[in-house]
């Protein structure tokens, strides 16, 4: 069986999902199945887009913003629209 590669939208959604309640980089790497180099590329893009933010207290926690939660909602809605059988 061939493993399907994730596209940029799926990877971004995985990162946002993990960071919804706040997460450290290591936690995101393991839960989103990424490596640190890829994570850093996405974190820069997601931060610039206003979808995630670093914790103000400087403890290294990354959190999904309200805009990021909207992205997740749109992403899941689009997935269901494209294929109603996908949970």
C-alpha positions in Angstrom: 0.0 0.0 0.0 1.4 3.4 -1.0 1.4 6.1 1.6 -0.2 9.4 0.5 1.9 12.5 0.9 0.4 15.4 2.6 0.1 18.8 0.8 0.9 22.2 2.3 -2.7 22.8 3.4 -2.8 19.4 5.3 0.5 20.1 7.0 -0.5 23.6 8.1 -3.8 22.2 9.4 -1.9 19.5 11.4 0.3 22.1 13.0 -2.6 24.4 13.8 -4.6 21.4 15.3 -1.7 20.5 17.6 -1.1 24.1 18.7 -4.8 24.8 19.4 -4.3 24.5 23.1 -0.7 25.7 23.0 2.3 23.4 22.4 6.1 23.4 22.4 7.9 22.8 19.1 8.9 19.2 20.1 5.3 18.3 20.8 4.2 19.7 17.4 7.0 17.8 15.6 5.9 14.5 17.0 2.1 15.0 16.8 2.2 16.5 13.3 4.8 13.9 12.1 7.3 16.5 10.9 11.0 17.3 11.4 12.3 20.5 12.9 13.5 22.0 9.6 10.1 21.6 8.0 8.4 22.8 11.2 10.5 26.0 11.2 9.6 26.8 7.6 5.9 26.4 8.4 6.1 28.3 11.6 7.5 31.3 9.8 4.7 31.2 7.2 1.9 30.6 9.7 3.2 33.4 12.0 3.4 35.8 9.1 -0.1 34.9 8.1 -1.4 35.5 11.7 -2.5 31.9 12.1 -0.2 31.1 15.1 1.6 33.1 17.8 4.4 32.6 20.2 3.5 32.8 23.9 4.0 36.3 25.3 5.7 35.0 28.4 8.5 33.6 26.3 8.2 29.9 27.5 8.4 28.6 23.9 4.7 27.7 23.6 3.1 28.2 20.2 -0.6 28.7 20.0 -3.2 28.8 17.2 -4.9 32.2 16.9 -8.6 32.8 16.2 -7.7 33.3 12.6 -5.9 29.9 12.7 -9.0 28.3 14.2 -11.0 29.8 11.3 -8.5 28.3 8.9 -9.1 24.9 10.5 -12.8 25.2 10.2 -12.6 26.2 6.5 -10.1 23.4 5.9 -12.4 20.7 7.4 -15.4 22.1 5.6 -13.6 22.0 2.3 -12.5 18.4 3.0 -16.1 17.4 3.6 -17.3 19.3 0.6 -14.7 17.6 -1.7 -15.4 14.1 -0.3 -18.4 13.7 2.0 -17.1 10.3 3.1 -14.1 11.8 4.9 -14.7 12.2 8.6 
